[in-house]
Amino acid sequence: MIIEDSLIGVEAAHNANIEVAVIYDKYSDCNRKEIDELAQYQFRNFKEMLEYIENELGV
């Protein structure tokens, strides 16, 4: 899995057939629709992502 915040990074992960999680970045708002369509996971920040992982693992 790759963690990204930009469209170019999300596209690279998608093209390599690697799951991608995107962390919100206000500077990527102009590409938000494309980013969200390509990324398997979307998070507002790293804390939200870590909480999701902990819940998935049952930690």
C-alpha distance matrix in Angstrom:
0.0 3.8 6.7 9.8 13.4 15.1 15.7 15.6 12.1 10.9 13.2 11.9 8.3 10.4 12.9 10.8 9.7 5.9 4.8 5.5 7.2 10.5 12.9 16.5 18.5 22.1 22.3 20.0 22.2 23.8 20.7 19.6 20.4 18.4 15.3 15.6 16.3 13.2 10.5 9.8 10.2 12.8 14.1 17.3 16.4 14.6 17.1 16.4 12.7 13.8 16.5 14.4 12.4 15.9 17.3 14.9 15.7 19.3 19.7
3.8 0.0 3.8 6.4 10.1 11.7 12.7 12.4 8.7 8.3 11.0 9.7 6.7 9.6 12.0 10.5 10.5 6.9 6.3 4.7 6.2 8.4 10.7 14.1 15.6 19.2 19.0 16.9 19.4 21.0 18.0 17.3 18.6 16.6 13.3 14.2 15.4 12.3 9.7 10.3 10.3 11.9 13.0 15.7 14.7 13.2 16.3 15.9 12.5 14.1 17.1 15.4 13.9 17.4 19.1 17.3 18.2 21.6 21.6
6.7 3.8 0.0 3.8 7.2 9.7 11.6 12.1 8.6 8.3 11.8 11.3 9.0 11.6 14.4 13.6 13.6 10.3 8.8 5.7 4.8 5.7 7.1 10.6 12.2 15.9 16.1 14.3 16.7 18.8 16.3 15.2 17.1 15.7 12.0 12.9 15.0 12.5 9.5 10.5 9.2 9.7 10.0 12.3 11.1 9.8 13.2 13.0 9.9 11.9 15.0 13.7 12.9 16.3 18.1 16.9 18.1 21.2 20.8
9.8 6.4 3.8 0.0 3.8 5.9 8.2 9.0 5.9 6.1 9.8 9.9 8.7 11.1 13.8 13.8 14.3 11.7 10.6 7.0 6.3 4.8 6.2 8.8 9.5 13.0 12.7 10.7 13.6 15.4 12.9 12.4 14.7 13.2 9.6 11.3 13.6 11.3 9.0 11.3 10.3 9.7 10.3 11.9 11.2 11.0 14.7 14.4 11.9 14.5 17.3 16.2 16.0 19.4 20.9 20.0 21.5 24.4 24.1
13.4 10.1 7.2 3.8 0.0 3.8 7.0 8.8 7.1 7.4 10.8 11.9 11.5 13.3 15.9 16.6 17.2 15.0 13.6 9.9 8.4 5.2 5.1 6.1 5.9 9.3 9.0 7.2 10.1 12.2 10.3 9.8 12.8 11.9 8.4 10.5 13.3 11.9 10.1 12.8 11.4 9.6 9.8 10.3 10.1 11.1 14.7 14.3 12.8 15.7 18.2 17.4 17.9 21.1 22.4 22.0 23.8 26.3 25.9
15.1 11.7 9.7 5.9 3.8 0.0 3.8 5.5 5.4 6.3 8.6 10.1 10.9 12.3 14.3 15.6 16.8 15.2 14.5 11.1 10.7 7.9 8.7 8.8 7.7 10.0 8.4 5.9 9.3 10.2 8.0 8.8 11.6 10.0 7.3 10.5 12.7 11.2 10.6 14.0 13.5 12.0 12.9 13.4 13.7 14.9 18.5 17.9 16.4 19.4 21.8 20.7 21.3 24.6 25.7 25.0 26.9 29.6 29.4
15.7 12.7 11.6 8.2 7.0 3.8 0.0 3.8 5.4 5.0 5.9 8.5 9.9 10.2 11.9 14.1 15.1 14.4 14.0 11.1 11.6 9.3 11.2 11.2 10.6 12.2 10.6 7.3 9.8 9.5 6.4 8.0 9.7 7.2 5.5 9.2 10.4 8.9 9.5 13.3 13.7 12.7 14.6 15.5 16.5 17.8 21.2 20.2 18.5 21.7 23.9 22.3 22.9 26.4 27.2 26.1 28.3 31.1 31.3
15.6 12.4 12.1 9.0 8.8 5.5 3.8 0.0 3.8 5.5 5.1 6.2 8.7 9.8 10.4 12.3 14.3 13.8 14.4 11.9 13.2 11.6 13.5 14.1 13.2 15.0 12.8 10.1 13.1 12.5 9.7 11.8 13.2 10.2 8.9 12.5 13.2 10.9 11.7 15.2 16.0 15.6 17.4 18.5 18.9 19.6 23.2 22.6 20.5 23.3 25.9 24.4 24.4 28.0 29.1 27.8 29.6 32.6 32.7
12.1 8.7 8.6 5.9 7.1 5.4 5.4 3.8 0.0 3.8 5.4 5.1 6.3 8.6 9.9 10.7 12.5 11.2 11.6 9.0 10.4 9.3 11.4 12.9 12.6 15.3 13.6 11.2 14.3 14.7 11.8 12.8 14.4 11.7 9.3 12.4 13.4 10.6 10.2 13.3 13.8 13.8 15.3 16.8 16.7 16.8 20.5 20.0 17.6 20.2 23.0 21.5 21.2 24.7 26.1 24.7 26.2 29.4 29.3
10.9 8.3 8.3 6.1 7.4 6.3 5.0 5.5 3.8 0.0 3.8 5.4 5.2 6.1 8.5 9.9 10.6 9.5 9.1 6.6 8.2 7.5 10.6 12.1 12.7 15.3 14.4 11.2 13.6 14.1 10.7 10.9 11.9 9.1 6.5 9.1 9.8 6.8 6.6 9.9 10.9 11.2 13.5 15.5 16.1 16.5 19.9 18.7 16.3 19.2 21.6 19.6 19.6 23.3 24.1 22.6 24.5 27.6 28.0
13.2 11.0 11.8 9.8 10.8 8.6 5.9 5.1 5.4 3.8 0.0 3.8 5.5 5.0 6.0 8.5 9.7 10.0 10.7 9.2 11.6 11.2 14.3 15.5 15.8 17.9 16.5 13.2 15.4 14.9 11.3 12.4 12.6 9.1 8.0 10.9 10.4 7.2 8.7 11.9 13.8 14.4 17.0 19.0 19.8 20.3 23.7 22.4 19.9 22.9 25.2 23.0 22.9 26.6 27.3 25.5 27.4 30.6 31.3
11.9 9.7 11.3 9.9 11.9 10.1 8.5 6.2 5.1 5.4 3.8 0.0 3.8 5.5 5.2 6.2 8.7 8.7 10.5 9.5 12.4 12.5 15.4 17.2 17.4 19.9 18.3 15.5 18.2 17.9 14.6 15.7 16.3 12.9 11.3 14.1 13.8 10.3 10.9 13.5 15.3 16.3 18.6 20.7 20.8 20.7 24.2 23.4 20.5 23.0 25.7 23.6 22.9 26.6 27.8 25.7 27.2 30.6 31.0
8.3 6.7 9.0 8.7 11.5 10.9 9.9 8.7 6.3 5.2 5.5 3.8 0.0 3.8 5.5 5.1 6.3 5.1 6.8 6.2 9.6 10.7 14.0 16.4 17.3 20.2 19.3 16.3 18.8 19.2 15.7 16.0 16.4 13.3 11.2 13.1 12.9 9.1 8.8 10.6 12.5 14.2 16.5 19.1 19.2 18.6 21.9 20.9 17.8 20.1 22.7 20.5 19.6 23.3 24.4 22.1 23.6 27.0 27.6
10.4 9.6 11.6 11.1 13.3 12.3 10.2 9.8 8.6 6.1 5.0 5.5 3.8 0.0 3.8 5.4 5.0 5.8 6.9 7.2 10.6 11.7 15.4 17.3 18.6 21.1 20.3 17.0 18.8 18.9 15.1 15.2 14.8 11.5 10.2 11.7 10.5 6.7 7.6 9.5 12.2 14.1 17.1 19.9 20.6 20.6 23.6 22.1 19.1 21.8 23.9 21.3 20.7 24.5 25.0 22.6 24.5 27.8 28.9
12.9 12.0 14.4 13.8 15.9 14.3 11.9 10.4 9.9 8.5 6.0 5.2 5.5 3.8 0.0 3.8 5.4 7.6 10.0 10.7 14.2 15.2 18.6 20.5 21.3 23.7 22.4 19.1 21.2 20.7 17.0 17.8 17.3 13.7 13.0 15.0 13.4 9.8 11.4 13.2 16.0 17.9 20.8 23.4 24.0 23.8 27.0 25.7 22.7 25.2 27.5 24.9 24.1 27.9 28.5 26.0 27.6 31.1 32.1
10.8 10.5 13.6 13.8 16.6 15.6 14.1 12.3 10.7 9.9 8.5 6.2 5.1 5.4 3.8 0.0 3.8 5.5 8.9 10.3 14.0 15.6 19.0 21.4 22.4 25.2 24.0 21.0 23.4 23.3 19.7 20.2 20.1 16.7 15.3 17.0 15.8 12.1 12.6 13.7 16.3 18.6 21.2 24.0 24.1 23.3 26.4 25.4 22.0 24.0 26.6 24.1 22.8 26.4 27.4 24.7 25.8 29.4 30.3
9.7 10.5 13.6 14.3 17.2 16.8 15.1 14.3 12.5 10.6 9.7 8.7 6.3 5.0 5.4 3.8 0.0 3.8 6.6 9.1 12.8 15.1 18.7 21.2 22.7 25.6 25.0 21.7 23.7 23.9 20.1 20.0 19.4 16.3 15.0 15.8 14.3 10.7 11.0 11.3 14.3 17.1 19.9 23.1 23.5 22.7 25.6 24.1 20.7 22.8 24.9 22.1 20.8 24.5 25.0 22.1 23.5 27.0 28.2
5.9 6.9 10.3 11.7 15.0 15.2 14.4 13.8 11.2 9.5 10.0 8.7 5.1 5.8 7.6 5.5 3.8 0.0 3.8 6.3 9.9 12.6 15.9 18.8 20.6 23.7 23.4 20.4 22.5 23.3 19.7 19.2 19.2 16.5 14.3 15.0 14.4 10.8 9.8 9.8 12.0 14.8 17.3 20.5 20.5 19.4 22.1 20.9 17.4 19.2 21.6 18.9 17.5 21.1 22.0 19.2 20.4 24.0 24.9
4.8 6.3 8.8 10.6 13.6 14.5 14.0 14.4 11.6 9.1 10.7 10.5 6.8 6.9 10.0 8.9 6.6 3.8 0.0 3.8 6.9 10.1 13.5 16.4 18.7 21.8 22.0 19.1 20.8 22.0 18.5 17.3 17.3 15.2 12.7 12.6 12.4 9.3 7.3 6.3 8.4 11.5 14.0 17.5 17.7 16.7 19.3 17.6 14.3 16.3 18.3 15.5 14.4 18.1 18.7 16.0 17.7 21.1 22.2
5.5 4.7 5.7 7.0 9.9 11.1 11.1 11.9 9.0 6.6 9.2 9.5 6.2 7.2 10.7 10.3 9.1 6.3 3.8 0.0 3.8 6.4 9.9 12.8 14.9 18.1 18.4 15.5 17.4 18.8 15.6 14.3 14.9 13.0 9.9 10.2 11.0 8.1 5.2 5.8 6.6 8.8 11.1 14.3 14.4 13.9 16.7 15.2 12.1 14.6 16.8 14.4 13.8 17.6 18.4 16.4 18.2 21.4 22.1
7.2 6.2 4.8 6.3 8.4 10.7 11.6 13.2 10.4 8.2 11.6 12.4 9.6 10.6 14.2 14.0 12.8 9.9 6.9 3.8 0.0 3.8 6.7 9.8 12.5 15.8 16.7 14.2 15.8 17.9 15.1 13.2 14.4 13.4 9.8 9.4 11.4 9.5 5.8 6.0 4.5 5.8 7.4 10.6 10.8 10.4 13.1 11.5 8.6 11.5 13.6 11.4 11.5 15.2 15.9 14.6 16.7 19.5 20.0
10.5 8.4 5.7 4.8 5.2 7.9 9.3 11.6 9.3 7.5 11.2 12.5 10.7 11.7 15.2 15.6 15.1 12.6 10.1 6.4 3.8 0.0 3.8 6.3 8.8 12.1 13.0 10.6 12.2 14.5 12.1 10.1 12.1 11.5 7.7 7.9 10.7 9.5 6.3 8.1 6.2 4.9 6.1 8.4 9.0 9.7 12.7 11.3 9.3 12.6 14.6 13.0 13.8 17.2 18.0 17.3 19.5 22.0 22.2
12.9 10.7 7.1 6.2 5.1 8.7 11.2 13.5 11.4 10.6 14.3 15.4 14.0 15.4 18.6 19.0 18.7 15.9 13.5 9.9 6.7 3.8 0.0 3.8 6.4 9.9 11.5 10.1 11.6 14.6 13.1 11.0 13.7 13.8 10.2 10.3 13.7 13.0 10.0 11.5 8.7 6.2 5.0 5.7 5.5 6.9 10.1 9.2 8.1 11.3 13.3 12.7 13.8 16.7 17.8 17.8 19.9 22.0 21.6
16.5 14.1 10.6 8.8 6.1 8.8 11.2 14.1 12.9 12.1 15.5 17.2 16.4 17.3 20.5 21.4 21.2 18.8 16.4 12.8 9.8 6.3 3.8 0.0 3.8 6.6 8.8 7.8 8.5 11.9 11.2 8.9 12.0 13.0 9.8 10.0 13.7 13.8 11.5 13.4 10.8 7.4 6.2 4.9 6.2 9.1 11.6 10.6 10.7 14.0 15.4 15.0 16.7 19.4 20.1 20.5 22.8 24.7 24.3
18.5 15.6 12.2 9.5 5.9 7.7 10.6 13.2 12.6 12.7 15.8 17.4 17.3 18.6 21.3 22.4 22.7 20.6 18.7 14.9 12.5 8.8 6.4 3.8 0.0 3.8 5.4 5.6 7.1 10.4 10.4 9.3 13.0 13.7 10.9 12.1 15.6 15.6 13.9 16.4 14.1 11.0 9.9 8.1 8.6 11.2 14.0 13.7 13.8 16.8 18.5 18.4 19.9 22.5 23.5 24.0 26.1 28.0 27.4
22.1 19.2 15.9 13.0 9.3 10.0 12.2 15.0 15.3 15.3 17.9 19.9 20.2 21.1 23.7 25.2 25.6 23.7 21.8 18.1 15.8 12.1 9.9 6.6 3.8 0.0 3.8 5.3 5.3 8.6 10.0 9.1 12.9 14.3 12.3 13.5 16.9 17.5 16.3 19.0 16.9 13.5 12.5 10.1 11.3 14.4 16.7 16.3 17.0 20.0 21.3 21.3 23.2 25.6 26.3 27.0 29.3 30.9 30.4
22.3 19.0 16.1 12.7 9.0 8.4 10.6 12.8 13.6 14.4 16.5 18.3 19.3 20.3 22.4 24.0 25.0 23.4 22.0 18.4 16.7 13.0 11.5 8.8 5.4 3.8 0.0 3.8 5.6 7.4 8.9 9.6 13.3 13.9 12.3 14.4 17.3 17.5 16.9 20.0 18.4 15.4 15.0 13.2 13.9 16.4 19.2 19.1 19.2 22.1 23.9 23.8 25.2 27.9 28.9 29.2 31.3 33.3 32.7
20.0 16.9 14.3 10.7 7.2 5.9 7.3 10.1 11.2 11.2 13.2 15.5 16.3 17.0 19.1 21.0 21.7 20.4 19.1 15.5 14.2 10.6 10.1 7.8 5.6 5.3 3.8 0.0 3.8 5.4 5.5 6.2 9.9 10.1 8.5 10.9 13.6 13.8 13.5 16.8 15.7 13.0 13.4 12.5 13.7 16.2 19.2 18.4 18.1 21.3 23.1 22.3 23.7 26.7 27.5 27.4 29.7 31.9 31.7
22.2 19.4 16.7 13.6 10.1 9.3 9.8 13.1 14.3 13.6 15.4 18.2 18.8 18.8 21.2 23.4 23.7 22.5 20.8 17.4 15.8 12.2 11.6 8.5 7.1 5.3 5.6 3.8 0.0 3.8 5.3 4.8 8.2 9.9 9.1 10.5 13.3 14.5 14.4 17.4 16.2 13.1 13.6 12.3 14.5 17.5 20.0 18.7 18.9 22.4 23.6 22.7 24.7 27.5 27.8 27.9 30.6 32.5 32.5
23.8 21.0 18.8 15.4 12.2 10.2 9.5 12.5 14.7 14.1 14.9 17.9 19.2 18.9 20.7 23.3 23.9 23.3 22.0 18.8 17.9 14.5 14.6 11.9 10.4 8.6 7.4 5.4 3.8 0.0 3.8 5.8 8.0 9.1 9.6 11.6 13.5 14.7 15.6 18.9 18.4 15.8 16.9 15.9 18.1 20.9 23.5 22.2 22.2 25.7 27.0 25.9 27.7 30.7 31.0 30.8 33.5 35.6 35.7
20.7 18.0 16.3 12.9 10.3 8.0 6.4 9.7 11.8 10.7 11.3 14.6 15.7 15.1 17.0 19.7 20.1 19.7 18.5 15.6 15.1 12.1 13.1 11.2 10.4 10.0 8.9 5.5 5.3 3.8 0.0 3.8 5.7 5.6 6.1 8.7 10.2 11.0 12.1 15.7 15.6 13.5 15.3 15.3 17.3 19.8 22.6 21.1 20.5 24.1 25.5 24.0 25.5 28.8 29.0 28.4 31.1 33.4 33.8
19.6 17.3 15.2 12.4 9.8 8.8 8.0 11.8 12.8 10.9 12.4 15.7 16.0 15.2 17.8 20.2 20.0 19.2 17.3 14.3 13.2 10.1 11.0 8.9 9.3 9.1 9.6 6.2 4.8 5.8 3.8 0.0 3.8 5.6 5.1 6.0 8.5 10.1 10.4 13.5 12.9 10.5 12.3 12.2 14.9 17.6 20.0 18.1 17.8 21.5 22.5 20.9 22.8 26.0 25.9 25.5 28.4 30.5 31.0
20.4 18.6 17.1 14.7 12.8 11.6 9.7 13.2 14.4 11.9 12.6 16.3 16.4 14.8 17.3 20.1 19.4 19.2 17.3 14.9 14.4 12.1 13.7 12.0 13.0 12.9 13.3 9.9 8.2 8.0 5.7 3.8 0.0 3.8 5.5 5.3 6.2 8.8 10.2 12.9 13.3 11.5 14.1 14.7 17.6 20.2 22.5 20.1 19.6 23.4 24.1 22.0 24.0 27.2 26.7 26.0 29.1 31.2 32.1
18.4 16.6 15.7 13.2 11.9 10.0 7.2 10.2 11.7 9.1 9.1 12.9 13.3 11.5 13.7 16.7 16.3 16.5 15.2 13.0 13.4 11.5 13.8 13.0 13.7 14.3 13.9 10.1 9.9 9.1 5.6 5.6 3.8 0.0 3.8 5.5 5.1 6.3 8.7 11.9 13.0 12.1 15.0 16.2 18.6 20.6 23.3 21.1 20.0 23.6 24.9 22.6 24.0 27.5 27.2 26.1 29.0 31.4 32.4
15.3 13.3 12.0 9.6 8.4 7.3 5.5 8.9 9.3 6.5 8.0 11.3 11.2 10.2 13.0 15.3 15.0 14.3 12.7 9.9 9.8 7.7 10.2 9.8 10.9 12.3 12.3 8.5 9.1 9.6 6.1 5.1 5.5 3.8 0.0 3.8 5.5 5.4 6.0 9.6 10.1 9.0 11.7 13.1 15.1 16.9 19.8 17.8 16.4 20.0 21.5 19.4 20.6 24.1 24.2 23.1 25.8 28.3 29.1
15.6 14.2 12.9 11.3 10.5 10.5 9.2 12.5 12.4 9.1 10.9 14.1 13.1 11.7 15.0 17.0 15.8 15.0 12.6 10.2 9.4 7.9 10.3 10.0 12.1 13.5 14.4 10.9 10.5 11.6 8.7 6.0 5.3 5.5 3.8 0.0 3.8 5.5 5.3 7.8 8.0 6.9 10.1 11.9 14.5 16.5 18.7 16.2 15.1 18.8 19.7 17.3 18.9 22.3 21.9 20.9 23.9 26.2 27.2
16.3 15.4 15.0 13.6 13.3 12.7 10.4 13.2 13.4 9.8 10.4 13.8 12.9 10.5 13.4 15.8 14.3 14.4 12.4 11.0 11.4 10.7 13.7 13.7 15.6 16.9 17.3 13.6 13.3 13.5 10.2 8.5 6.2 5.1 5.5 3.8 0.0 3.8 5.9 8.0 9.7 9.9 13.5 15.6 18.1 19.8 22.1 19.4 17.9 21.6 22.4 19.6 20.9 24.5 23.8 22.3 25.4 27.8 29.2
13.2 12.3 12.5 11.3 11.9 11.2 8.9 10.9 10.6 6.8 7.2 10.3 9.1 6.7 9.8 12.1 10.7 10.8 9.3 8.1 9.5 9.5 13.0 13.8 15.6 17.5 17.5 13.8 14.5 14.7 11.0 10.1 8.8 6.3 5.4 5.5 3.8 0.0 3.8 6.6 9.1 10.0 13.6 16.1 18.0 19.0 21.6 19.3 17.2 20.6 22.0 19.2 19.9 23.6 23.3 21.5 24.2 27.0 28.2
10.5 9.7 9.5 9.0 10.1 10.6 9.5 11.7 10.2 6.6 8.7 10.9 8.8 7.6 11.4 12.6 11.0 9.8 7.3 5.2 5.8 6.3 10.0 11.5 13.9 16.3 16.9 13.5 14.4 15.6 12.1 10.4 10.2 8.7 6.0 5.3 5.9 3.8 0.0 3.8 5.5 6.8 10.3 13.2 14.7 15.5 18.0 15.7 13.5 16.8 18.2 15.5 16.1 19.8 19.8 18.1 20.7 23.5 24.6
9.8 10.3 10.5 11.3 12.8 14.0 13.3 15.2 13.3 9.9 11.9 13.5 10.6 9.5 13.2 13.7 11.3 9.8 6.3 5.8 6.0 8.1 11.5 13.4 16.4 19.0 20.0 16.8 17.4 18.9 15.7 13.5 12.9 11.9 9.6 7.8 8.0 6.6 3.8 0.0 3.8 6.9 10.3 13.8 15.3 15.6 17.5 14.9 12.5 15.5 16.5 13.3 13.8 17.5 17.0 15.0 17.8 20.5 22.0
10.2 10.3 9.2 10.3 11.4 13.5 13.7 16.0 13.8 10.9 13.8 15.3 12.5 12.2 16.0 16.3 14.3 12.0 8.4 6.6 4.5 6.2 8.7 10.8 14.1 16.9 18.4 15.7 16.2 18.4 15.6 12.9 13.3 13.0 10.1 8.0 9.7 9.1 5.5 3.8 0.0 3.8 6.7 10.4 11.8 12.1 13.9 11.1 8.9 12.2 13.1 10.1 11.2 14.8 14.4 13.1 16.0 18.4 19.5
12.8 11.9 9.7 9.7 9.6 12.0 12.7 15.6 13.8 11.2 14.4 16.3 14.2 14.1 17.9 18.6 17.1 14.8 11.5 8.8 5.8 4.9 6.2 7.4 11.0 13.5 15.4 13.0 13.1 15.8 13.5 10.5 11.5 12.1 9.0 6.9 9.9 10.0 6.8 6.9 3.8 0.0 3.8 7.0 9.1 10.5 12.3 9.5 8.3 12.1 12.8 10.7 12.5 15.7 15.5 15.1 18.0 20.0 20.7
14.1 13.0 10.0 10.3 9.8 12.9 14.6 17.4 15.3 13.5 17.0 18.6 16.5 17.1 20.8 21.2 19.9 17.3 14.0 11.1 7.4 6.1 5.0 6.2 9.9 12.5 15.0 13.4 13.6 16.9 15.3 12.3 14.1 15.0 11.7 10.1 13.5 13.6 10.3 10.3 6.7 3.8 0.0 3.8 5.5 7.3 8.7 6.1 5.8 9.6 10.3 9.1 11.3 14.0 14.2 14.6 17.2 18.9 19.0
17.3 15.7 12.3 11.9 10.3 13.4 15.5 18.5 16.8 15.5 19.0 20.7 19.1 19.9 23.4 24.0 23.1 20.5 17.5 14.3 10.6 8.4 5.7 4.9 8.1 10.1 13.2 12.5 12.3 15.9 15.3 12.2 14.7 16.2 13.1 11.9 15.6 16.1 13.2 13.8 10.4 7.0 3.8 0.0 3.8 7.3 8.3 6.5 7.9 11.1 11.6 11.5 14.0 16.1 16.4 17.5 19.9 21.2 20.8
16.4 14.7 11.1 11.2 10.1 13.7 16.5 18.9 16.7 16.1 19.8 20.8 19.2 20.6 24.0 24.1 23.5 20.5 17.7 14.4 10.8 9.0 5.5 6.2 8.6 11.3 13.9 13.7 14.5 18.1 17.3 14.9 17.6 18.6 15.1 14.5 18.1 18.0 14.7 15.3 11.8 9.1 5.5 3.8 0.0 3.8 5.5 5.5 6.6 8.9 10.3 11.1 12.8 14.6 15.8 17.1 18.9 20.2 19.3
14.6 13.2 9.8 11.0 11.1 14.9 17.8 19.6 16.8 16.5 20.3 20.7 18.6 20.6 23.8 23.3 22.7 19.4 16.7 13.9 10.4 9.7 6.9 9.1 11.2 14.4 16.4 16.2 17.5 20.9 19.8 17.6 20.2 20.6 16.9 16.5 19.8 19.0 15.5 15.6 12.1 10.5 7.3 7.3 3.8 0.0 3.8 5.4 5.0 6.1 8.6 9.8 10.5 12.2 14.2 15.3 16.4 18.0 16.7
17.1 16.3 13.2 14.7 14.7 18.5 21.2 23.2 20.5 19.9 23.7 24.2 21.9 23.6 27.0 26.4 25.6 22.1 19.3 16.7 13.1 12.7 10.1 11.6 14.0 16.7 19.2 19.2 20.0 23.5 22.6 20.0 22.5 23.3 19.8 18.7 22.1 21.6 18.0 17.5 13.9 12.3 8.7 8.3 5.5 3.8 0.0 3.8 5.4 5.1 6.2 8.6 9.9 10.5 12.3 14.2 15.3 16.2 14.6
16.4 15.9 13.0 14.4 14.3 17.9 20.2 22.6 20.0 18.7 22.4 23.4 20.9 22.1 25.7 25.4 24.1 20.9 17.6 15.2 11.5 11.3 9.2 10.6 13.7 16.3 19.1 18.4 18.7 22.2 21.1 18.1 20.1 21.1 17.8 16.2 19.4 19.3 15.7 14.9 11.1 9.5 6.1 6.5 5.5 5.4 3.8 0.0 3.8 5.5 5.1 6.3 8.8 9.9 10.6 12.4 14.4 15.2 14.5
12.7 12.5 9.9 11.9 12.8 16.4 18.5 20.5 17.6 16.3 19.9 20.5 17.8 19.1 22.7 22.0 20.7 17.4 14.3 12.1 8.6 9.3 8.1 10.7 13.8 17.0 19.2 18.1 18.9 22.2 20.5 17.8 19.6 20.0 16.4 15.1 17.9 17.2 13.5 12.5 8.9 8.3 5.8 7.9 6.6 5.0 5.4 3.8 0.0 3.8 5.4 5.1 6.3 8.7 10.0 10.6 12.4 14.1 13.6
13.8 14.1 11.9 14.5 15.7 19.4 21.7 23.3 20.2 19.2 22.9 23.0 20.1 21.8 25.2 24.0 22.8 19.2 16.3 14.6 11.5 12.6 11.3 14.0 16.8 20.0 22.1 21.3 22.4 25.7 24.1 21.5 23.4 23.6 20.0 18.8 21.6 20.6 16.8 15.5 12.2 12.1 9.6 11.1 8.9 6.1 5.1 5.5 3.8 0.0 3.8 5.3 5.0 6.1 8.6 9.8 10.5 12.0 10.7
16.5 17.1 15.0 17.3 18.2 21.8 23.9 25.9 23.0 21.6 25.2 25.7 22.7 23.9 27.5 26.6 24.9 21.6 18.3 16.8 13.6 14.6 13.3 15.4 18.5 21.3 23.9 23.1 23.6 27.0 25.5 22.5 24.1 24.9 21.5 19.7 22.4 22.0 18.2 16.5 13.1 12.8 10.3 11.6 10.3 8.6 6.2 5.1 5.4 3.8 0.0 3.8 5.4 5.1 6.2 8.6 9.9 10.3 9.4
14.4 15.4 13.7 16.2 17.4 20.7 22.3 24.4 21.5 19.6 23.0 23.6 20.5 21.3 24.9 24.1 22.1 18.9 15.5 14.4 11.4 13.0 12.7 15.0 18.4 21.3 23.8 22.3 22.7 25.9 24.0 20.9 22.0 22.6 19.4 17.3 19.6 19.2 15.5 13.3 10.1 10.7 9.1 11.5 11.1 9.8 8.6 6.3 5.1 5.3 3.8 0.0 3.8 5.5 5.1 6.2 8.6 9.8 10.2
12.4 13.9 12.9 16.0 17.9 21.3 22.9 24.4 21.2 19.6 22.9 22.9 19.6 20.7 24.1 22.8 20.8 17.5 14.4 13.8 11.5 13.8 13.8 16.7 19.9 23.2 25.2 23.7 24.7 27.7 25.5 22.8 24.0 24.0 20.6 18.9 20.9 19.9 16.1 13.8 11.2 12.5 11.3 14.0 12.8 10.5 9.9 8.8 6.3 5.0 5.4 3.8 0.0 3.8 5.4 5.0 6.2 8.4 8.5
15.9 17.4 16.3 19.4 21.1 24.6 26.4 28.0 24.7 23.3 26.6 26.6 23.3 24.5 27.9 26.4 24.5 21.1 18.1 17.6 15.2 17.2 16.7 19.4 22.5 25.6 27.9 26.7 27.5 30.7 28.8 26.0 27.2 27.5 24.1 22.3 24.5 23.6 19.8 17.5 14.8 15.7 14.0 16.1 14.6 12.2 10.5 9.9 8.7 6.1 5.1 5.5 3.8 0.0 3.8 5.4 5.1 5.9 5.0
17.3 19.1 18.1 20.9 22.4 25.7 27.2 29.1 26.1 24.1 27.3 27.8 24.4 25.0 28.5 27.4 25.0 22.0 18.7 18.4 15.9 18.0 17.8 20.1 23.5 26.3 28.9 27.5 27.8 31.0 29.0 25.9 26.7 27.2 24.2 21.9 23.8 23.3 19.8 17.0 14.4 15.5 14.2 16.4 15.8 14.2 12.3 10.6 10.0 8.6 6.2 5.1 5.4 3.8 0.0 3.8 5.4 5.0 6.3
14.9 17.3 16.9 20.0 22.0 25.0 26.1 27.8 24.7 22.6 25.5 25.7 22.1 22.6 26.0 24.7 22.1 19.2 16.0 16.4 14.6 17.3 17.8 20.5 24.0 27.0 29.2 27.4 27.9 30.8 28.4 25.5 26.0 26.1 23.1 20.9 22.3 21.5 18.1 15.0 13.1 15.1 14.6 17.5 17.1 15.3 14.2 12.4 10.6 9.8 8.6 6.2 5.0 5.4 3.8 0.0 3.8 5.5 7.9
15.7 18.2 18.1 21.5 23.8 26.9 28.3 29.6 26.2 24.5 27.4 27.2 23.6 24.5 27.6 25.8 23.5 20.4 17.7 18.2 16.7 19.5 19.9 22.8 26.1 29.3 31.3 29.7 30.6 33.5 31.1 28.4 29.1 29.0 25.8 23.9 25.4 24.2 20.7 17.8 16.0 18.0 17.2 19.9 18.9 16.4 15.3 14.4 12.4 10.5 9.9 8.6 6.2 5.1 5.4 3.8 0.0 3.8 5.5
19.3 21.6 21.2 24.4 26.3 29.6 31.1 32.6 29.4 27.6 30.6 30.6 27.0 27.8 31.1 29.4 27.0 24.0 21.1 21.4 19.5 22.0 22.0 24.7 28.0 30.9 33.3 31.9 32.5 35.6 33.4 30.5 31.2 31.4 28.3 26.2 27.8 27.0 23.5 20.5 18.4 20.0 18.9 21.2 20.2 18.0 16.2 15.2 14.1 12.0 10.3 9.8 8.4 5.9 5.0 5.5 3.8 0.0 3.8
19.7 21.6 20.8 24.1 25.9 29.4 31.3 32.7 29.3 28.0 31.3 31.0 27.6 28.9 32.1 30.3 28.2 24.9 22.2 22.1 20.0 22.2 21.6 24.3 27.4 30.4 32.7 31.7 32.5 35.7 33.8 31.0 32.1 32.4 29.1 27.2 29.2 28.2 24.6 22.0 19.5 20.7 19.0 20.8 19.3 16.7 14.6 14.5 13.6 10.7 9.4 10.2 8.5 5.0 6.3 7.9 5.5 3.8 0.0
